[in-house]
Amino acid sequence: MSIITALAIFFVIWWVVLFAVLPWGVRGQHEGGEIAPGTDPGAPAVPNLGRKFLWTTLVAAVISAVFYVVYTEHLITLGVR
């Protein structure tokens, strides 16, 4: 597997994981009691995007590592023998 292919796979996994991680720990403004003028009451009060990007990167790295091991060790083959 070339480095470009590995990076492309990591990029796709990272985006999928990001959408799974985004809802973690979200508390709406209406739950906190402070609603900023002009915003939706359900908007996150504190989105913590930096922490979510870190978690996304860690989870995506683990998934990518597992994928890489499965691919390089031929643990799952898709070809017909």
RALIN-V38693 format. One line per field, one symbol per residue. phi: phi as a letter, one per 30 degrees, with the letter a starting at -180 (. if undefined). burial: 1 if it has 16 or more other ideal C-beta (glycine too) atoms within 10 Angstrom, else 0. A space follows every 50 residues. Layout:
# RALIN-V38693
phi: ???
burial: ???
This chain:
# RALIN-V38693
phi: .ddddddddddddedddedddeddidbdddddjccdeicddddddbdhdd ddddddddddddddddedddddchdbccddc
burial: 00000000110011001100100000001000000000000001100000 0100110011001100100000000000000
